[in-house]
């Protein structure tokens, strides 16, 4: 899967104005998720994603000292991109849905085993 698929899916939501903002939102959601995992586990996810969604870029977007749950991600996305909570949740779900498709079923199974519970539930229901 190509990075532009992530951007296209976010732009299709209708409330993200341009490609640059859509790309930043994709990186923010995945950055929060990657920063919620130790480096080895985060690498297992990012190695299956297209450039520029690599570990160093994503962790550069969001640095967390400790794991955060998916609801925190939604609140953070709402604040960063000036969205209401429903829009932020829809955006995060869209990014996770595209991520799920990019990972494929085998890799998705491996990833679900390492994700914190709230993230696992979010990616399963995205």
N, C-alpha and C positions, 0 to 999 in steps of 0.2 A: 504494500500500500504506500502511496505517495503522500508526502506532507501536505500537499495541496488539498487532498481529500479531507483532512482535519479542518483546514481553513474553510473550505467550501461548506462543510457541514455546519460549522458555527455561523458563517455568514447567512446561511439559509434560514436561520432562526428569525431573521428579520429585524432584530433589535441591535445587532452589531453592525455598525456603519461601514467599515472598510476592512480590507485584508490585513492591514497592519494590526488593527485592534483584535481581529479574530485570531491572528497568529499569537499575539501576546496573551490572549485569554487561554488558548490551548496550552501554551507553555506554563502559564500560571497554575492551571488545574493540575497538569501532570507534574509540575515542580513541587506543588504542595504534597502530592501523593508520594513522589520520590523522596522528598525530605522527611517523610513520615516513616521511612524504612532505613535500615542500615545500608551501607554502601553496596555490599554484596547483593542483597536482595533487590535494591533499586536497580542495580546493573542488570539483573536478570530480566527486568521489565524493559528497560531502555534499549537493551541490545536488539530487541525485536522491533523497535520503532524506527521510522525513517528519520534521516537527518532533517532538520537540526534538533531533533528531540533526543539528544544524547544526555548522558548523566551530568556531565559538567555544565552544559547549558541549562538544564532543568534545575539543578541545585543552585545555579547562579540566579535563577528567577525567584526562588523562595528558599530561604534557609531557615530551618526549624531545629531547635535544640532537642525537641522531643516529638514523639508521634502526636499527630492531631487527627481528630475524626473527620469524617466526610462532612458533617454539618458545619464544622469550623471552616472547611474549605468553601462551602457555599456562602457563608457569611463574609469571608475574605474576598471572594470573587465579587460579591455584591458591592462591597466597599470599594475595591480597586477600580471596578469598571462602571460604577454608579448605576447599578441595576437594582431592581427590587428583588426580594428573596426568591420569588417564583421564577423570574428570568435567570437568576444566578443558578438555581437548581437545574433548570432546563439546559442551560449552557454546560454545566458540569456533567450532567447526564449525557449530553450529546458527545462531549469529548470522551467520556468513558465508553460509550457505545462504539465510537469509531476506534478507540483503543482496543476494545474487545475484538472487533473485526480484524484489526491489524495483527493482533497476536495469534489468531487462529485457535482452534479448539485444543490442540495439544499444549501449546504454550500457555493458553488461558488457564488450564487446569493447574499447571505449575505455579502460575502467578497467584491464583486464588488461594493456594496453600500458604503463601507468605504474606498476603495482605492482612492488615488489621481488620477486625470484624465489620466495622462500619463501611470501610472501603470495599470489602468483599461483597457485602450486601448491595452496595451502590453499583458496582460493576456487573453483578449478576442481574440486577433489575433495570439497568440502563437500556 
